[in-house]
Amino acid sequence: MDEPWESHARRLAGAVVRPESRWYEPIATTPRHLLVPRWWVRGEGGRQIRDGSSDPGAWMRAAYSDQTLVTRIGPLHADHAEPGAVARGRTTSSSTMPSLVVTMYRYASLGDGCRTLVTTGTGYGTALLCQRIGADHVTSVDVDPYLVEAAAERLSSMGLQPHLAVADLTQPLAGQYDRIVATVSVPRIPAGWLTALRPGGRLVTTISNTGLIIVADKTDDGGAAGHVAWDRASFMATRSGDDYPASTLDGIFDTATTADGEVTVSPLPVLDMAQAWEVWSMLTLTAPGIEHHTDTADDGSRFTWMAHPDGSWARARTARGERTTTVHQGGPRRLYDLLEEIRWRWIEHGELPVYGAHVSIAPEGTMTLSRGQWSATLGG
C-alpha cells in the first residue's frame, strides 16, 4: 500500500463530516478495508469480483470512498467467489456508503448509554457505532449466519466486541432497545420492533421501494409517531431466506412488452423514476407492489414498463427528439394513468407531500403517512 490505511480513513472522514463532528473519529479510525476484503463491481455480463489483496491501491480507493460496496449477489458472497467470477441477480448485502450510515445514526439521536439495535451487513456501520457509543451498548443482527460470523471475527480483530446474533428482522426480536436503526427497508414496521423498543425509544428505517426515511418515537399505546425525513435514502429489502424469492411479475412484464392494450398519447416524456425520488415514492405508496423498469434504446428512444401483482401493466415510449409518449395499458388498473396523476400534481404544486409527512404507526405495525389533505396507509 502506498499510504497507510489511516491516511485514507482520515480523508474519508473529512469528506463525510466536519472535523468537530462526533462521527469524525469513528470514521477516521475504522479500517473499513478489513471489513470489505472482496466486493462486486458492475461489468460486462453482470457483477465482477474484485479482490483487495490482489490490488491494494484499488482496495484503498474503494474502501475509503463514500460509496456503497456490494458484497453479496443472490446467495453468492464475494468472500466465496472464484477469481474472475461474474454474478447475476439482486444485491443481497453491501457495505453502505459511510455518509448514509452517519445520516441514519444522526436521525436516531443517539445519546450516551443508548442500547441500540442495528443491522450487520459487513459490520462497518456496527464498527462506527461501537466507536461512538461503546460496543457494550450495540447489538448487531443479520439474517445471514455467514455475515454475522465474518463480521464478528473482523470486528474482534479491531478490538470491538458488540453483541452479534443471527435474527430475522421480520420476526419478534430478543431484548429491549432504546434505538433501532435498520439499513434495510421494510414494507411496514414489523410489530416486533415496537415490542422490542423501550418507552420513548426511537426507530429509524426506510420503506421498501421508496426513498423515504422513517423517524418515529414509541408512544404510550405501544405504537410510534414521527415523520418522513427530508433526506432521501433507499436500502435493499429485508429477506427471510438465502435469497429473495423469484419475482411473480415476470409474466406480467412479458405482457407489458408485447400486448397492445388500450393505447393513448401522453403530453409528457417518459420519466426515469430512479432519478425522481418523490415521484417514485409516491407511486409506490399509491400502488404498493408496483415494479417498473426504464431503458434507453440504441436509437435514443426511452421506454418504461410497469407491472403490478393484480395483473395491471403498462408500456410507454418516447421517441428520440419527441416529447409526447405513446402509452399501452391493460389489466384492472391503468398504472400509467396513476403515474401521470402524480406527475401533474408534482408539476402543478412544485412538490409532492411524501417528504416531511407525519407518520403514525399502530402497535401492530400499520403505518399512516399524512400531510395536508393527503394520506396513505401501509399494512392496513
C-alpha beads as a LAMMPS data file, in Angstrom:
LAMMPS data file: protein, C-alpha beads

380 atoms
379 bonds

1 atom types
1 bond types

-500.0 500.0 xlo xhi
-500.0 500.0 ylo yhi
-500.0 500.0 zlo zhi

Masses

1 110.0

Atoms # bond

1 1 1 0.000 0.000 0.000
2 1 1 1.380 3.395 -0.955
3 1 1 -0.102 5.036 2.154
4 1 1 -1.217 3.588 5.482
5 1 1 -4.928 2.969 5.683
6 1 1 -5.236 5.614 8.400
7 1 1 -4.440 8.351 5.864
8 1 1 -7.226 7.127 3.606
9 1 1 -9.651 6.841 6.521
10 1 1 -8.966 10.403 7.649
11 1 1 -9.560 11.705 4.146
12 1 1 -12.862 9.838 4.093
13 1 1 -13.819 11.304 7.466
14 1 1 -13.013 14.789 6.205
15 1 1 -15.170 14.238 3.135
16 1 1 -18.145 12.944 5.123
17 1 1 -18.289 15.119 8.259
18 1 1 -16.755 18.216 9.804
19 1 1 -13.632 17.702 11.995
20 1 1 -15.571 18.741 15.108
21 1 1 -18.290 16.143 14.471
22 1 1 -18.541 13.297 16.957
23 1 1 -18.523 10.967 13.950
24 1 1 -15.165 12.181 12.648
25 1 1 -13.000 9.981 14.854
26 1 1 -15.103 6.820 14.381
27 1 1 -14.788 7.159 10.594
28 1 1 -11.124 8.173 10.754
29 1 1 -10.148 5.238 12.971
30 1 1 -12.208 2.393 11.488
31 1 1 -10.327 0.164 8.992
32 1 1 -13.173 -0.311 6.534
33 1 1 -10.944 -2.277 4.156
34 1 1 -10.677 -5.118 6.689
35 1 1 -14.460 -5.427 6.670
36 1 1 -14.655 -5.489 2.860
37 1 1 -11.736 -7.585 1.578
38 1 1 -13.653 -8.538 -1.575
39 1 1 -16.560 -6.905 -3.368
40 1 1 -18.543 -6.870 -6.610
41 1 1 -18.422 -4.182 -9.304
42 1 1 -20.568 -3.675 -12.385
43 1 1 -19.086 -5.185 -15.501
44 1 1 -19.998 -6.668 -18.837
45 1 1 -22.421 -9.534 -18.370
46 1 1 -23.034 -8.916 -14.673
47 1 1 -21.124 -8.166 -11.495
48 1 1 -17.414 -8.922 -11.458
49 1 1 -15.367 -9.846 -8.411
50 1 1 -12.638 -7.599 -7.002
51 1 1 -10.076 -8.874 -4.501
52 1 1 -8.408 -6.250 -2.336
53 1 1 -5.191 -8.157 -1.679
54 1 1 -4.510 -8.509 -5.410
55 1 1 -4.641 -4.724 -5.947
56 1 1 -4.006 -2.837 -2.668
57 1 1 -4.277 0.574 -4.316
58 1 1 -7.728 -0.155 -5.741
59 1 1 -8.704 -1.664 -2.384
60 1 1 -7.858 1.517 -0.521
61 1 1 -9.618 3.703 -3.093
62 1 1 -12.781 1.603 -2.934
63 1 1 -12.874 1.030 0.815
64 1 1 -12.272 4.693 1.686
65 1 1 -14.598 6.223 -0.870
66 1 1 -18.015 7.446 0.166
67 1 1 -19.674 4.709 -1.853
68 1 1 -21.702 1.588 -1.214
69 1 1 -19.716 -1.580 -1.885
70 1 1 -21.761 -4.595 -2.966
71 1 1 -20.626 -7.771 -1.195
72 1 1 -23.320 -10.326 -1.982
73 1 1 -25.285 -11.087 -5.173
74 1 1 -28.123 -13.551 -4.737
75 1 1 -26.728 -16.304 -2.480
76 1 1 -23.084 -15.726 -3.540
77 1 1 -20.909 -13.688 -1.186
78 1 1 -17.817 -12.021 -2.623
79 1 1 -15.711 -13.812 0.014
80 1 1 -16.647 -17.145 -1.585
81 1 1 -16.428 -16.223 -5.280
82 1 1 -13.787 -17.765 -7.537
83 1 1 -11.251 -15.433 -9.196
84 1 1 -12.764 -13.944 -12.345
85 1 1 -16.295 -14.813 -11.239
86 1 1 -19.276 -12.984 -12.704
87 1 1 -22.537 -12.894 -10.736
88 1 1 -26.067 -12.006 -11.822
89 1 1 -29.067 -11.336 -9.663
90 1 1 -30.243 -8.990 -6.964
91 1 1 -27.941 -7.445 -4.400
92 1 1 -28.440 -9.170 -1.046
93 1 1 -25.777 -7.462 1.095
94 1 1 -23.432 -4.496 0.953
95 1 1 -21.340 -2.041 2.912
96 1 1 -23.466 1.100 2.899
97 1 1 -21.858 4.400 1.911
98 1 1 -20.416 5.954 5.088
99 1 1 -22.242 9.280 4.777
100 1 1 -25.594 7.493 4.627
101 1 1 -24.745 5.353 7.669
102 1 1 -23.980 8.535 9.601
103 1 1 -27.194 10.160 8.340
104 1 1 -29.262 7.269 9.686
105 1 1 -27.468 7.413 13.037
106 1 1 -27.944 11.162 13.304
107 1 1 -31.685 10.720 12.877
108 1 1 -31.581 8.231 15.734
109 1 1 -30.371 10.979 18.120
110 1 1 -28.025 8.610 19.894
111 1 1 -27.172 9.504 23.465
112 1 1 -24.717 8.079 25.933
113 1 1 -25.915 4.724 27.193
114 1 1 -28.453 4.180 24.369
115 1 1 -28.884 0.471 23.830
116 1 1 -29.056 0.277 20.058
117 1 1 -30.029 -2.482 17.619
118 1 1 -28.535 -2.192 14.138
119 1 1 -28.232 -4.360 11.047
120 1 1 -24.908 -6.072 10.387
121 1 1 -24.016 -6.454 6.702
122 1 1 -20.228 -6.167 6.565
123 1 1 -20.103 -4.746 10.083
124 1 1 -18.914 -1.276 9.046
125 1 1 -21.923 0.567 10.458
126 1 1 -21.635 -1.572 13.589
127 1 1 -17.975 -0.591 13.944
128 1 1 -18.775 3.124 13.675
129 1 1 -21.494 2.785 16.290
130 1 1 -19.212 0.880 18.667
131 1 1 -16.655 3.658 18.370
132 1 1 -19.340 6.251 19.048
133 1 1 -21.374 4.801 21.962
134 1 1 -19.353 1.782 23.097
135 1 1 -19.596 -1.843 21.999
136 1 1 -21.410 -2.829 25.217
137 1 1 -24.419 -0.837 24.046
138 1 1 -24.544 -2.246 20.498
139 1 1 -26.487 -5.273 19.250
140 1 1 -25.988 -6.099 15.570
141 1 1 -28.161 -8.644 13.751
142 1 1 -28.428 -10.164 10.300
143 1 1 -30.475 -12.979 8.775
144 1 1 -27.327 -14.448 7.178
145 1 1 -25.215 -16.594 9.549
146 1 1 -22.056 -16.100 7.473
147 1 1 -22.352 -12.306 7.601
148 1 1 -22.675 -12.407 11.380
149 1 1 -19.747 -14.808 11.735
150 1 1 -17.458 -12.855 9.406
151 1 1 -18.362 -9.511 10.967
152 1 1 -17.776 -10.865 14.475
153 1 1 -14.296 -12.098 13.570
154 1 1 -13.316 -8.900 11.766
155 1 1 -14.696 -6.602 14.443
156 1 1 -12.938 -8.624 17.130
157 1 1 -9.637 -8.191 15.268
158 1 1 -10.182 -4.436 15.721
159 1 1 -10.831 -4.838 19.423
160 1 1 -14.596 -4.370 19.054
161 1 1 -16.939 -6.931 20.566
162 1 1 -20.583 -5.894 20.295
163 1 1 -23.321 -8.467 20.703
164 1 1 -23.928 -10.093 17.317
165 1 1 -26.742 -12.500 16.531
166 1 1 -28.482 -14.188 13.636
167 1 1 -32.020 -12.821 13.517
168 1 1 -34.846 -12.328 11.041
169 1 1 -35.960 -8.719 11.467
170 1 1 -39.466 -9.551 10.309
171 1 1 -39.908 -11.831 13.356
172 1 1 -40.048 -10.985 17.081
173 1 1 -36.756 -9.631 18.414
174 1 1 -34.917 -10.633 21.557
175 1 1 -34.049 -7.888 24.019
176 1 1 -35.136 -4.309 24.661
177 1 1 -33.609 -1.281 22.938
178 1 1 -33.590 2.490 23.139
179 1 1 -32.916 2.763 19.411
180 1 1 -33.476 0.551 16.374
181 1 1 -31.660 1.661 13.227
182 1 1 -32.161 -0.543 10.169
183 1 1 -30.152 -0.064 6.997
184 1 1 -32.575 -2.398 5.271
185 1 1 -36.061 -1.446 4.128
186 1 1 -39.428 -2.784 5.245
187 1 1 -42.876 -2.639 3.585
188 1 1 -44.319 -1.742 7.005
189 1 1 -42.887 -1.516 10.505
190 1 1 -42.697 -5.043 11.995
191 1 1 -44.714 -5.338 15.198
192 1 1 -41.683 -6.999 16.785
193 1 1 -39.722 -3.750 16.509
194 1 1 -42.335 -1.887 18.511
195 1 1 -42.397 -4.593 21.167
196 1 1 -38.597 -4.507 21.451
197 1 1 -38.466 -0.706 21.579
198 1 1 -38.423 0.777 25.065
199 1 1 -40.927 3.518 26.039
200 1 1 -39.827 6.728 24.341
201 1 1 -37.350 4.832 22.164
202 1 1 -36.777 5.716 18.525
203 1 1 -36.687 3.699 15.317
204 1 1 -35.128 4.782 12.030
205 1 1 -35.600 2.840 8.809
206 1 1 -36.741 3.127 5.188
207 1 1 -39.864 1.957 3.387
208 1 1 -39.348 -0.675 0.699
209 1 1 -39.253 0.549 -2.905
210 1 1 -39.246 4.191 -1.846
211 1 1 -36.680 6.810 -0.925
212 1 1 -38.385 7.547 2.401
213 1 1 -36.584 7.566 5.764
214 1 1 -38.987 6.969 8.654
215 1 1 -38.103 8.510 12.040
216 1 1 -40.557 7.575 14.800
217 1 1 -40.656 7.534 18.610
218 1 1 -42.580 4.950 20.604
219 1 1 -45.870 6.184 22.019
220 1 1 -47.711 5.225 25.198
221 1 1 -50.148 2.969 23.302
222 1 1 -47.302 0.749 22.048
223 1 1 -47.232 2.283 18.592
224 1 1 -44.999 5.103 17.368
225 1 1 -45.247 8.556 15.845
226 1 1 -42.832 10.691 13.881
227 1 1 -42.146 11.944 10.393
228 1 1 -40.675 11.245 6.992
229 1 1 -37.240 12.860 6.879
230 1 1 -36.420 15.415 4.209
231 1 1 -33.302 13.432 3.328
232 1 1 -33.712 10.538 0.942
233 1 1 -32.367 7.007 1.149
234 1 1 -33.069 3.590 -0.286
235 1 1 -31.926 0.209 1.015
236 1 1 -32.428 -3.360 -0.095
237 1 1 -35.451 -5.023 1.486
238 1 1 -35.399 -7.405 4.435
239 1 1 -35.306 -11.059 3.466
240 1 1 -36.031 -14.248 5.375
241 1 1 -34.138 -16.725 3.197
242 1 1 -30.796 -17.114 1.442
243 1 1 -32.045 -15.006 -1.467
244 1 1 -35.107 -13.003 -2.430
245 1 1 -37.923 -15.119 -3.885
246 1 1 -38.316 -15.082 -7.639
247 1 1 -40.451 -12.239 -8.928
248 1 1 -44.070 -13.108 -9.589
249 1 1 -44.304 -10.303 -12.139
250 1 1 -42.225 -11.782 -14.974
251 1 1 -45.294 -12.907 -16.888
252 1 1 -46.968 -9.530 -16.437
253 1 1 -43.830 -7.756 -17.701
254 1 1 -43.900 -10.078 -20.724
255 1 1 -47.448 -8.910 -21.389
256 1 1 -46.370 -5.294 -20.966
257 1 1 -43.652 -5.823 -23.573
258 1 1 -45.827 -7.378 -26.268
259 1 1 -49.525 -6.569 -25.774
260 1 1 -51.321 -3.668 -27.433
261 1 1 -53.896 -2.999 -24.727
262 1 1 -55.503 0.423 -24.543
263 1 1 -53.411 2.963 -26.459
264 1 1 -53.196 6.655 -25.518
265 1 1 -50.781 9.531 -26.022
266 1 1 -49.307 11.465 -23.084
267 1 1 -48.014 15.043 -23.456
268 1 1 -45.171 14.216 -21.016
269 1 1 -41.963 12.344 -21.915
270 1 1 -41.051 9.047 -20.246
271 1 1 -39.618 9.686 -16.795
272 1 1 -36.728 7.754 -15.278
273 1 1 -38.253 7.232 -11.845
274 1 1 -34.942 6.070 -10.390
275 1 1 -33.904 9.720 -10.630
276 1 1 -37.215 11.210 -9.473
277 1 1 -37.391 10.077 -5.853
278 1 1 -40.561 11.954 -4.921
279 1 1 -42.492 10.535 -7.863
280 1 1 -41.137 7.026 -7.344
281 1 1 -42.010 7.056 -3.635
282 1 1 -45.488 8.477 -4.226
283 1 1 -46.218 5.850 -6.892
284 1 1 -45.204 3.026 -4.541
285 1 1 -47.464 4.399 -1.799
286 1 1 -50.315 4.756 -4.301
287 1 1 -49.929 1.239 -5.721
288 1 1 -47.899 -0.907 -3.270
289 1 1 -46.263 -3.824 -5.054
290 1 1 -45.743 -1.986 -8.333
291 1 1 -42.479 -2.545 -10.204
292 1 1 -41.092 -0.552 -13.112
293 1 1 -38.105 -0.518 -15.437
294 1 1 -36.812 2.268 -17.653
295 1 1 -34.331 1.950 -20.503
296 1 1 -32.980 3.886 -23.456
297 1 1 -32.821 2.149 -26.841
298 1 1 -29.925 2.393 -29.292
299 1 1 -31.887 4.920 -31.347
300 1 1 -32.309 7.210 -28.329
301 1 1 -35.928 6.307 -27.596
302 1 1 -36.783 5.961 -23.929
303 1 1 -39.036 3.148 -22.698
304 1 1 -40.681 2.309 -19.407
305 1 1 -42.521 -0.849 -18.384
306 1 1 -44.773 -1.212 -15.330
307 1 1 -46.360 -4.249 -13.692
308 1 1 -48.440 -4.922 -10.599
309 1 1 -49.404 -8.177 -8.823
310 1 1 -53.074 -7.517 -9.601
311 1 1 -52.289 -8.109 -13.299
312 1 1 -52.155 -4.475 -14.366
313 1 1 -49.425 -3.469 -16.794
314 1 1 -48.229 -0.527 -18.874
315 1 1 -45.645 0.229 -21.535
316 1 1 -44.642 3.709 -22.709
317 1 1 -42.240 5.028 -25.335
318 1 1 -40.904 8.485 -26.065
319 1 1 -39.144 8.565 -29.420
320 1 1 -35.838 10.389 -29.748
321 1 1 -36.401 14.099 -30.303
322 1 1 -40.048 13.851 -29.243
323 1 1 -41.770 14.956 -26.040
324 1 1 -45.048 13.098 -26.320
325 1 1 -45.294 9.484 -25.233
326 1 1 -47.225 6.557 -26.693
327 1 1 -48.750 4.523 -23.853
328 1 1 -50.143 0.957 -23.871
329 1 1 -52.014 -0.246 -20.768
330 1 1 -54.073 -3.210 -19.632
331 1 1 -55.399 -5.092 -16.618
332 1 1 -57.777 -3.962 -13.881
333 1 1 -55.960 -0.634 -13.300
334 1 1 -54.304 1.932 -15.558
335 1 1 -50.868 2.137 -13.948
336 1 1 -49.548 4.801 -16.273
337 1 1 -52.559 6.979 -15.523
338 1 1 -51.683 6.741 -11.807
339 1 1 -48.162 7.869 -12.623
340 1 1 -49.461 10.730 -14.770
341 1 1 -51.723 11.993 -11.980
342 1 1 -48.716 12.088 -9.650
343 1 1 -46.555 13.877 -12.227
344 1 1 -49.169 16.525 -12.903
345 1 1 -49.534 17.136 -9.168
346 1 1 -45.750 17.434 -8.979
347 1 1 -45.730 19.927 -11.854
348 1 1 -48.653 21.993 -10.562
349 1 1 -47.528 22.204 -6.909
350 1 1 -43.758 22.014 -7.303
351 1 1 -43.580 19.182 -4.789
352 1 1 -45.301 16.041 -3.574
353 1 1 -46.481 15.502 0.022
354 1 1 -44.374 12.419 0.805
355 1 1 -41.288 14.120 2.251
356 1 1 -41.994 15.817 5.560
357 1 1 -45.190 13.798 6.072
358 1 1 -46.389 12.917 9.564
359 1 1 -46.058 9.216 10.416
360 1 1 -48.392 7.329 12.759
361 1 1 -47.699 3.645 13.467
362 1 1 -50.208 1.394 15.228
363 1 1 -48.930 -1.239 17.696
364 1 1 -49.379 -3.996 15.097
365 1 1 -47.325 -2.046 12.562
366 1 1 -49.966 -0.443 10.327
367 1 1 -48.491 2.875 9.237
368 1 1 -50.250 6.010 8.030
369 1 1 -48.411 8.865 6.335
370 1 1 -50.201 12.204 6.059
371 1 1 -49.527 15.777 5.027
372 1 1 -52.229 18.357 4.436
373 1 1 -55.185 16.679 2.710
374 1 1 -53.099 13.706 1.553
375 1 1 -52.679 10.391 3.369
376 1 1 -51.577 6.835 2.620
377 1 1 -51.782 3.719 4.783
378 1 1 -49.428 0.745 4.567
379 1 1 -50.288 -2.607 6.081
380 1 1 -53.882 -1.824 6.908

Bonds

1 1 1 2
2 1 2 3
3 1 3 4
4 1 4 5
5 1 5 6
6 1 6 7
7 1 7 8
8 1 8 9
9 1 9 10
10 1 10 11
11 1 11 12
12 1 12 13
13 1 13 14
14 1 14 15
15 1 15 16
16 1 16 17
17 1 17 18
18 1 18 19
19 1 19 20
20 1 20 21
21 1 21 22
22 1 22 23
23 1 23 24
24 1 24 25
25 1 25 26
26 1 26 27
27 1 27 28
28 1 28 29
29 1 29 30
30 1 30 31
31 1 31 32
32 1 32 33
33 1 33 34
34 1 34 35
35 1 35 36
36 1 36 37
37 1 37 38
38 1 38 39
39 1 39 40
40 1 40 41
41 1 41 42
42 1 42 43
43 1 43 44
44 1 44 45
45 1 45 46
46 1 46 47
47 1 47 48
48 1 48 49
49 1 49 50
50 1 50 51
51 1 51 52
52 1 52 53
53 1 53 54
54 1 54 55
55 1 55 56
56 1 56 57
57 1 57 58
58 1 58 59
59 1 59 60
60 1 60 61
61 1 61 62
62 1 62 63
63 1 63 64
64 1 64 65
65 1 65 66
66 1 66 67
67 1 67 68
68 1 68 69
69 1 69 70
70 1 70 71
71 1 71 72
72 1 72 73
73 1 73 74
74 1 74 75
75 1 75 76
76 1 76 77
77 1 77 78
78 1 78 79
79 1 79 80
80 1 80 81
81 1 81 82
82 1 82 83
83 1 83 84
84 1 84 85
85 1 85 86
86 1 86 87
87 1 87 88
88 1 88 89
89 1 89 90
90 1 90 91
91 1 91 92
92 1 92 93
93 1 93 94
94 1 94 95
95 1 95 96
96 1 96 97
97 1 97 98
98 1 98 99
99 1 99 100
100 1 100 101
101 1 101 102
102 1 102 103
103 1 103 104
104 1 104 105
105 1 105 106
106 1 106 107
107 1 107 108
108 1 108 109
109 1 109 110
110 1 110 111
111 1 111 112
112 1 112 113
113 1 113 114
114 1 114 115
115 1 115 116
116 1 116 117
117 1 117 118
118 1 118 119
119 1 119 120
120 1 120 121
121 1 121 122
122 1 122 123
123 1 123 124
124 1 124 125
125 1 125 126
126 1 126 127
127 1 127 128
128 1 128 129
129 1 129 130
130 1 130 131
131 1 131 132
132 1 132 133
133 1 133 134
134 1 134 135
135 1 135 136
136 1 136 137
137 1 137 138
138 1 138 139
139 1 139 140
140 1 140 141
141 1 141 142
142 1 142 143
143 1 143 144
144 1 144 145
145 1 145 146
146 1 146 147
147 1 147 148
148 1 148 149
149 1 149 150
150 1 150 151
151 1 151 152
152 1 152 153
153 1 153 154
154 1 154 155
155 1 155 156
156 1 156 157
157 1 157 158
158 1 158 159
159 1 159 160
160 1 160 161
161 1 161 162
162 1 162 163
163 1 163 164
164 1 164 165
165 1 165 166
166 1 166 167
167 1 167 168
168 1 168 169
169 1 169 170
170 1 170 171
171 1 171 172
172 1 172 173
173 1 173 174
174 1 174 175
175 1 175 176
176 1 176 177
177 1 177 178
178 1 178 179
179 1 179 180
180 1 180 181
181 1 181 182
182 1 182 183
183 1 183 184
184 1 184 185
185 1 185 186
186 1 186 187
187 1 187 188
188 1 188 189
189 1 189 190
190 1 190 191
191 1 191 192
192 1 192 193
193 1 193 194
194 1 194 195
195 1 195 196
196 1 196 197
197 1 197 198
198 1 198 199
199 1 199 200
200 1 200 201
201 1 201 202
202 1 202 203
203 1 203 204
204 1 204 205
205 1 205 206
206 1 206 207
207 1 207 208
208 1 208 209
209 1 209 210
210 1 210 211
211 1 211 212
212 1 212 213
213 1 213 214
214 1 214 215
215 1 215 216
216 1 216 217
217 1 217 218
218 1 218 219
219 1 219 220
220 1 220 221
221 1 221 222
222 1 222 223
223 1 223 224
224 1 224 225
225 1 225 226
226 1 226 227
227 1 227 228
228 1 228 229
229 1 229 230
230 1 230 231
231 1 231 232
232 1 232 233
233 1 233 234
234 1 234 235
235 1 235 236
236 1 236 237
237 1 237 238
238 1 238 239
239 1 239 240
240 1 240 241
241 1 241 242
242 1 242 243
243 1 243 244
244 1 244 245
245 1 245 246
246 1 246 247
247 1 247 248
248 1 248 249
249 1 249 250
250 1 250 251
251 1 251 252
252 1 252 253
253 1 253 254
254 1 254 255
255 1 255 256
256 1 256 257
257 1 257 258
258 1 258 259
259 1 259 260
260 1 260 261
261 1 261 262
262 1 262 263
263 1 263 264
264 1 264 265
265 1 265 266
266 1 266 267
267 1 267 268
268 1 268 269
269 1 269 270
270 1 270 271
271 1 271 272
272 1 272 273
273 1 273 274
274 1 274 275
275 1 275 276
276 1 276 277
277 1 277 278
278 1 278 279
279 1 279 280
280 1 280 281
281 1 281 282
282 1 282 283
283 1 283 284
284 1 284 285
285 1 285 286
286 1 286 287
287 1 287 288
288 1 288 289
289 1 289 290
290 1 290 291
291 1 291 292
292 1 292 293
293 1 293 294
294 1 294 295
295 1 295 296
296 1 296 297
297 1 297 298
298 1 298 299
299 1 299 300
300 1 300 301
301 1 301 302
302 1 302 303
303 1 303 304
304 1 304 305
305 1 305 306
306 1 306 307
307 1 307 308
308 1 308 309
309 1 309 310
310 1 310 311
311 1 311 312
312 1 312 313
313 1 313 314
314 1 314 315
315 1 315 316
316 1 316 317
317 1 317 318
318 1 318 319
319 1 319 320
320 1 320 321
321 1 321 322
322 1 322 323
323 1 323 324
324 1 324 325
325 1 325 326
326 1 326 327
327 1 327 328
328 1 328 329
329 1 329 330
330 1 330 331
331 1 331 332
332 1 332 333
333 1 333 334
334 1 334 335
335 1 335 336
336 1 336 337
337 1 337 338
338 1 338 339
339 1 339 340
340 1 340 341
341 1 341 342
342 1 342 343
343 1 343 344
344 1 344 345
345 1 345 346
346 1 346 347
347 1 347 348
348 1 348 349
349 1 349 350
350 1 350 351
351 1 351 352
352 1 352 353
353 1 353 354
354 1 354 355
355 1 355 356
356 1 356 357
357 1 357 358
358 1 358 359
359 1 359 360
360 1 360 361
361 1 361 362
362 1 362 363
363 1 363 364
364 1 364 365
365 1 365 366
366 1 366 367
367 1 367 368
368 1 368 369
369 1 369 370
370 1 370 371
371 1 371 372
372 1 372 373
373 1 373 374
374 1 374 375
375 1 375 376
376 1 376 377
377 1 377 378
378 1 378 379
379 1 379 380
